[in-house]
Amino acid sequence: MITLHGFAISNYHNKIKLVLLEKGIPFREELAYPSQDEAFLKRSPLGKIPFIETEHGCLSESQAILEYLEEVYPEKPLYPTNQFERARNRELIQHLELNVELIARRLYKEAFFGGVVSEETKQEVKERVEIGLKGLAQLAKFSPYILGSELTTADFLAWVHFGTFGLALQKVYGEDLIAKHIPGVASFIALMESRPHVQKVAADRAVAFEAFMQSR
Ligand SMILES: N[C@@H](CCC(=O)N[C@@H](CS)C(=O)NCC(=O)O)C(=O)O
């Protein structure tokens, strides 16, 4: 059975957890925090979470994990079968993670962990995130899913990342930059949140977030 190592506040952890749940793959979760311990680095080379443990060994990097799961468990496909559509799916995922999430991540220290981000960084992040969000609006269809009529990995991933970086953007800039730049996003989020597995991931995330805040 697959073991998913990580913690329920992490958007990359939740991305894999949601895909495991939606594909009906048996797994167990083991609580792990990023670590530079030698033993941990042997399992996840930069000490990051999530990583999965399989009968063949450990695997890190959420997108590599996700594509592995798709190949090994093809029964409930979460990528389109058409090659071009599949490429467009990967395009949106890469765009969302590289050009929006990774940039907004620079705010997490202040938004979630009690640190401080300089005004200069905030300004730079806002400019780059807004460019990224406008690009995302070009790709998103919301009819009703993010890339059309088919429910795919891109939907689960978008829901997870919107929740995390959306909250950080709201906390730091006091406005909903996702809704400002991506028309139709609210009904997409509501649609995703009508799914039981999305509700489960959101509930686990809320419990973990509450516990984290209490511990500080
Ligand atoms: N590109 C990685 C990103 C994973 C990631 O950034 N994980 C965070 C938690 S959300 C982490 O482990 N951070 C600790 C660190 O950067 O040292 C993936 O897709 O899995």
The ligand as a Gaussian input file, in Angstrom:
#p B3LYP/6-31G(d) Opt

LIG

0 1
 N        7.913000      21.110000      -6.051000
 C        7.563000      20.419000      -4.825000
 C        7.156000      21.446000      -3.775000
 C        6.891000      20.821000      -2.426000
 C        7.009000      21.854000      -1.345000
 O        7.332000      23.029000      -1.569000
 N        6.749000      21.422000      -0.121000
 C        6.861000      22.304000       1.000000
 C        5.666000      22.136000       1.921000
 S        4.201000      22.746000       1.104000
 C        8.130000      21.955000       1.769000
 O        8.405000      20.792000       2.007000
 N        8.901000      22.980000       2.126000
 C       10.098000      22.821000       2.878000
 C       11.307000      23.338000       2.174000
 O       11.168000      24.007000       1.143000
 O       12.416000      23.086000       2.670000
 C        6.423000      19.447000      -5.115000
 O        5.702000      19.658000      -6.095000
 O        6.278000      18.443000      -4.378000

